[in-house]
């Protein structure tokens, strides 16, 4: 890609889709090129947000697996003192 602010691409649309894009562009008082650019931009934004949400879901899944392993260790009678497992202490324990 060049360092220019814009780059021209050529795309092929079905006649029906081209008419719909032209109609939408006219209704929004923008050019067809601007409408297509907005569509591409919004599509990338949606894809990015989806990727972030999937990553967060994977992080939550991993945290739940770790929690399940911890519960398993505790219920199996772990030799590790419970005080060493939880970093939180009650106020009256100090």
NUPA-915317 format. One record per residue (C-alpha): residue in three letters; x, y, z. Coordinates in Angstrom, 3 decimals, always signed. Example, Ala and Ser with C-alpha at 12.3 -4.5 7.8 and 13.67 -1.06 7.14 Angstrom:
<rs>
    aa          u          v          w
   ALA    +12.300     -4.500     +7.800
   SER    +13.670     -1.060     +7.140
</rs>
This chain:
<rs>
    aa          u          v          w
   UNK     +0.000     +0.000     +0.000
   UNK     +1.064     +3.536     -0.574
   UNK     +1.349     +6.328     +1.969
   UNK     -1.500     +8.232     +0.312
   UNK     -4.557     +9.137     +2.370
   UNK     -6.809     +7.207     +0.008
   UNK     -6.400     +4.254     -2.300
   UNK     -8.764     +3.391     -5.099
   UNK    -10.132     -0.132     -5.440
   UNK    -12.428     -1.588     -8.044
   UNK    -15.224     -3.864     -6.870
   UNK    -17.944     -5.739     -8.672
   UNK    -21.478     -5.721     -7.283
   UNK    -24.609     -7.332     -8.543
   UNK    -26.986     -4.871    -10.184
   UNK    -29.438     -5.294     -7.320
   UNK    -26.806     -4.545     -4.676
   UNK    -25.387     -1.632     -6.693
   UNK    -28.862     -0.109     -6.911
   UNK    -29.381     -0.564     -3.174
   UNK    -26.026     +1.081     -2.408
   UNK    -26.792     +3.981     -4.776
   UNK    -30.230     +4.445     -3.202
   UNK    -28.797     +4.380     +0.339
   UNK    -26.030     +6.797     -0.626
   UNK    -28.547     +9.199     -2.152
   UNK    -30.784     +8.990     +0.910
   UNK    -27.812     +9.883     +3.110
   UNK    -26.533    +12.597     +0.764
   UNK    -23.146    +10.931     +0.273
   UNK    -21.434     +9.460     -2.752
   UNK    -21.604     +5.769     -3.585
   UNK    -17.863     +5.572     -2.910
   UNK    -18.357     +7.071     +0.557
   UNK    -21.195     +4.624     +1.277
   UNK    -19.060     +1.658     +0.264
   UNK    -16.140     +3.002     +2.310
   UNK    -18.423     +3.334     +5.348
   UNK    -19.661     -0.228     +4.863
   UNK    -16.111     -1.578     +4.704
   UNK    -15.089     +0.484     +7.733
   UNK    -18.082     -0.681     +9.770
   UNK    -17.433     -4.280     +8.765
   UNK    -13.849     -4.079    +10.024
   UNK    -15.004     -2.416    +13.251
   UNK    -17.523     -5.207    +13.787
   UNK    -14.887     -7.863    +13.108
   UNK    -12.487     -6.218    +15.570
   UNK    -15.143     -6.015    +18.284
   UNK    -16.062     -9.650    +17.663
   UNK    -12.424    -10.698    +17.996
   UNK    -12.085     -8.779    +21.280
   UNK    -15.277    -10.362    +22.646
   UNK    -14.086    -13.850    +21.694
   UNK    -10.738    -13.195    +23.408
   UNK    -12.530    -12.010    +26.552
   UNK    -14.736    -15.090    +26.466
   UNK    -11.632    -17.278    +26.178
   UNK    -10.066    -15.419    +29.134
   UNK    -13.198    -16.035    +31.233
   UNK    -13.228    -19.696    +30.207
   UNK     -9.599    -20.070    +31.272
   UNK    -10.311    -18.365    +34.617
   UNK    -13.245    -20.733    +35.192
   UNK    -11.039    -23.743    +34.424
   UNK     -8.462    -22.469    +36.916
   UNK    -11.210    -21.968    +39.504
   UNK    -12.456    -25.511    +38.884
   UNK     -8.914    -26.867    +39.352
   UNK     -8.622    -24.932    +42.622
   UNK    -11.949    -26.260    +43.891
   UNK    -10.830    -29.748    +42.917
   UNK     -7.583    -29.376    +44.855
   UNK     -9.365    -28.004    +47.905
   UNK    -12.039    -30.691    +47.936
   UNK     -9.400    -33.413    +47.504
   UNK     -7.870    -32.371    +50.816
   UNK     -4.914    -30.419    +49.492
   UNK     -1.799    -30.522    +51.632
   UNK     -1.393    -26.807    +51.024
   UNK     -2.850    -24.665    +53.845
   UNK     -5.984    -22.849    +52.769
   UNK     -4.483    -19.566    +53.953
   UNK     -1.858    -19.891    +51.185
   UNK     -4.471    -20.445    +48.483
   UNK     -6.695    -17.382    +48.957
   UNK     -5.112    -13.945    +48.918
   UNK     -8.094    -12.332    +50.639
   UNK     -8.388    -12.270    +54.393
   UNK    -11.298    -11.353    +56.578
   UNK    -10.892     -8.108    +58.487
   UNK    -11.055     -9.834    +61.874
   UNK     -8.341    -12.385    +60.917
   UNK     -5.591     -9.768    +61.194
</rs>
